[in-house]
Amino acid sequence: MKLLVTGGAGFIGSALVRAAIKRDYDVVNLDSLTYAGSLENLSSVHDHPKYTFIHADIRDKAQLQEVFEVHNPGSVMHFAAESHVDRSIDDAGAFIETNIVGTYNLLEAARRYWTRVQKPSSFRFHHISTDEVYGSLGELGQFSEKTAYAPSSPYSAAKASSDHLVSAWGSTYDLPVLITNCSNNYGPYHLPEKLIPLIIINALDGNPLPVYGTGNNVRDWLYVDDHVDALLAVLERGKLGRRYNIGGDNEVKNIDMVLKICAILDEKIPAERSYKNLISFVQDRPGHDYRYSIDSSRIKDELGWKPSVCLEEGLRKTVQWYIDNQAWWRPLQQRKGVGERLGKRI
C-alpha cells in the first residue's frame, strides 16, 4: 500500500514514516516544513526507494489535488496540524487555518480522488487527533470514545473541529474514515518547546526548568513508538467510521515528571547539585486543563494493541537520546520562539 502522510516531518509523523517504511509501505510525505517539522527527523529513510518527500501545504488546494493525481495513494494518514497549546493562546489564527481549513481541503481532495478511482474498498482516511478535545477531568474518571467534546484552548477547539469534519465526511459522503485520539506523546525527535525535551535540554544547559503553576496537572504519557504501532493497527484493522482512544497507561503529575527526569540526569551526568534545584514554578497558562486520562479498552479489545514501553524505560531512552543527539536539537534552539513557554505571557 502507498500511504500519503501529511505532516510526516513532525515528531509523531516522522516516527510513523520510519516505521511504515520498515513494514514495506511506500510513503509519500507531504509537509510544509514549519518550525515544527524537520527533514533531519527522516535522515534514516531519506534515500530509501519507498520514500518520497513533497514540500507542500494542506492549506493549498491546488497542491493537494496535484499530489493525489500524481501519486495515487492507497490511504491517507493525516498528522499535519499546528499543535502547541501555548502558541494557540498567543495566535489562534494559524490553528484555524491549518487544523480546520487545511483538514477540509484534504478531505475534499481525498473524496474527489477516491470517487475518481471508483471508491476502492481498501482506501482509508485516518485522522490523527488528541485527547485534549475532551477537555479536562477531575481527580477521577477517564476519557472514552463516548466522552462529550469540551475543548479548552484554541488548539483543542481547532482539533475538535477537524475531528467533526472528518466524521461528517464519513457520514455524509461515505468516505472511509478512521479517527484516533491519543494522550501526550514523548520520545526522540520531540520539539524542544514541549515539556519533556524542554526540561532535558534546559537541565543539560544549566537553565531554569519552568513548571506551570504548582505542577499538579496530570497527563497520561505514551511513548511515540507505541503510538505508531497503535496507528498502524487502526489503519490496517480498524472498523470504518470508528474512533479509537490511544493512551499509555502512565498518569503522572507534571512536577513528578520533571523530578523523574532530574533523577535520571543526576545518574547519567552528575552535577555539583541535583538538577531538581533548577526547577522554577512559573505563572500558569490560561485555561490549563487539570487532568487527562485515556481509557484504551476499545483498541485493546478490538485490535489487540497495548503499550509495550513503560514510563521508566521510555524516559531513560528519551533522556539518553537527547544527550547523544545535541547535533539535532542545538540548531533548533536558534529558531525563533522554539523552547519558549509562550502562553505565560498572557
MOGI-V729207 format. One record per residue. N is the residue number from 0. RES is the residue in one small letter. BURIAL is 1 if it has 24 or more other ideal C-beta (glycine too) atoms within 12 Angstrom, else 0. Layout:
N;RES;BURIAL + N;RES;BURIAL
//
This chain:
0;m;1 + 1;k;1 + 2;l;1 + 3;l;1 + 4;v;1 + 5;t;1 + 6;g;1 + 7;g;1 + 8;a;1 + 9;g;1 + 10;f;1 + 11;i;1 + 12;g;1 + 13;s;1 + 14;a;1 + 15;l;1 + 16;v;1 + 17;r;1 + 18;a;1 + 19;a;1 + 20;i;1 + 21;k;0 + 22;r;0 + 23;d;0 + 24;y;1 + 25;d;1 + 26;v;1 + 27;v;1 + 28;n;1 + 29;l;1 + 30;d;1 + 31;s;1 + 32;l;1 + 33;t;1 + 34;y;1 + 35;a;1 + 36;g;1 + 37;s;1 + 38;l;1 + 39;e;1 + 40;n;1 + 41;l;1 + 42;s;0 + 43;s;0 + 44;v;1 + 45;h;0 + 46;d;0 + 47;h;0 + 48;p;0 + 49;k;0 + 50;y;1 + 51;t;1 + 52;f;1 + 53;i;1 + 54;h;0 + 55;a;1 + 56;d;1 + 57;i;1 + 58;r;1 + 59;d;1 + 60;k;0 + 61;a;0 + 62;q;1 + 63;l;1 + 64;q;0 + 65;e;0 + 66;v;1 + 67;f;1 + 68;e;0 + 69;v;0 + 70;h;1 + 71;n;1 + 72;p;1 + 73;g;1 + 74;s;1 + 75;v;1 + 76;m;1 + 77;h;1 + 78;f;1 + 79;a;1 + 80;a;1 + 81;e;1 + 82;s;1 + 83;h;1 + 84;v;1 + 85;d;1 + 86;r;1 + 87;s;1 + 88;i;1 + 89;d;1 + 90;d;0 + 91;a;1 + 92;g;0 + 93;a;1 + 94;f;1 + 95;i;1 + 96;e;1 + 97;t;1 + 98;n;1 + 99;i;1 + 100;v;1 + 101;g;1 + 102;t;1 + 103;y;1 + 104;n;1 + 105;l;1 + 106;l;1 + 107;e;1 + 108;a;1 + 109;a;1 + 110;r;1 + 111;r;0 + 112;y;1 + 113;w;1 + 114;t;0 + 115;r;0 + 116;v;0 + 117;q;0 + 118;k;0 + 119;p;0 + 120;s;0 + 121;s;0 + 122;f;1 + 123;r;1 + 124;f;1 + 125;h;1 + 126;h;1 + 127;i;1 + 128;s;1 + 129;t;1 + 130;d;1 + 131;e;1 + 132;v;1 + 133;y;1 + 134;g;1 + 135;s;1 + 136;l;1 + 137;g;0 + 138;e;0 + 139;l;0 + 140;g;0 + 141;q;1 + 142;f;1 + 143;s;0 + 144;e;1 + 145;k;0 + 146;t;1 + 147;a;0 + 148;y;1 + 149;a;0 + 150;p;1 + 151;s;1 + 152;s;1 + 153;p;1 + 154;y;1 + 155;s;1 + 156;a;1 + 157;a;1 + 158;k;1 + 159;a;1 + 160;s;1 + 161;s;1 + 162;d;1 + 163;h;1 + 164;l;1 + 165;v;1 + 166;s;1 + 167;a;0 + 168;w;1 + 169;g;1 + 170;s;0 + 171;t;0 + 172;y;0 + 173;d;0 + 174;l;1 + 175;p;1 + 176;v;1 + 177;l;1 + 178;i;1 + 179;t;1 + 180;n;1 + 181;c;1 + 182;s;1 + 183;n;1 + 184;n;1 + 185;y;1 + 186;g;1 + 187;p;1 + 188;y;1 + 189;h;1 + 190;l;1 + 191;p;1 + 192;e;1 + 193;k;1 + 194;l;1 + 195;i;1 + 196;p;1 + 197;l;1 + 198;i;1 + 199;i;1 + 200;i;1 + 201;n;1 + 202;a;1 + 203;l;1 + 204;d;0 + 205;g;0 + 206;n;0 + 207;p;0 + 208;l;1 + 209;p;1 + 210;v;1 + 211;y;1 + 212;g;0 + 213;t;0 + 214;g;1 + 215;n;0 + 216;n;1 + 217;v;1 + 218;r;1 + 219;d;1 + 220;w;1 + 221;l;1 + 222;y;1 + 223;v;1 + 224;d;1 + 225;d;1 + 226;h;1 + 227;v;1 + 228;d;1 + 229;a;1 + 230;l;1 + 231;l;1 + 232;a;1 + 233;v;1 + 234;l;1 + 235;e;1 + 236;r;0 + 237;g;1 + 238;k;0 + 239;l;1 + 240;g;1 + 241;r;1 + 242;r;1 + 243;y;1 + 244;n;1 + 245;i;1 + 246;g;1 + 247;g;1 + 248;d;1 + 249;n;1 + 250;e;1 + 251;v;1 + 252;k;1 + 253;n;1 + 254;i;1 + 255;d;1 + 256;m;1 + 257;v;1 + 258;l;1 + 259;k;1 + 260;i;1 + 261;c;1 + 262;a;0 + 263;i;1 + 264;l;1 + 265;d;0 + 266;e;0 + 267;k;1 + 268;i;0 + 269;p;0 + 270;a;0 + 271;e;0 + 272;r;0 + 273;s;0 + 274;y;1 + 275;k;1 + 276;n;0 + 277;l;1 + 278;i;1 + 279;s;0 + 280;f;0 + 281;v;1 + 282;q;0 + 283;d;1 + 284;r;1 + 285;p;0 + 286;g;1 + 287;h;1 + 288;d;1 + 289;y;1 + 290;r;1 + 291;y;1 + 292;s;1 + 293;i;1 + 294;d;1 + 295;s;1 + 296;s;0 + 297;r;1 + 298;i;1 + 299;k;0 + 300;d;0 + 301;e;0 + 302;l;1 + 303;g;0 + 304;w;1 + 305;k;0 + 306;p;1 + 307;s;0 + 308;v;1 + 309;c;0 + 310;l;1 + 311;e;0 + 312;e;0 + 313;g;1 + 314;l;1 + 315;r;1 + 316;k;1 + 317;t;1 + 318;v;1 + 319;q;0 + 320;w;1 + 321;y;1 + 322;i;1 + 323;d;0 + 324;n;1 + 325;q;0 + 326;a;0 + 327;w;1 + 328;w;1 + 329;r;0 + 330;p;0 + 331;l;1 + 332;q;1 + 333;q;0 + 334;r;0 + 335;k;0 + 336;g;0 + 337;v;1 + 338;g;1 + 339;e;1 + 340;r;1 + 341;l;1 + 342;g;1 + 343;k;0 + 344;r;0 + 345;i;0
//
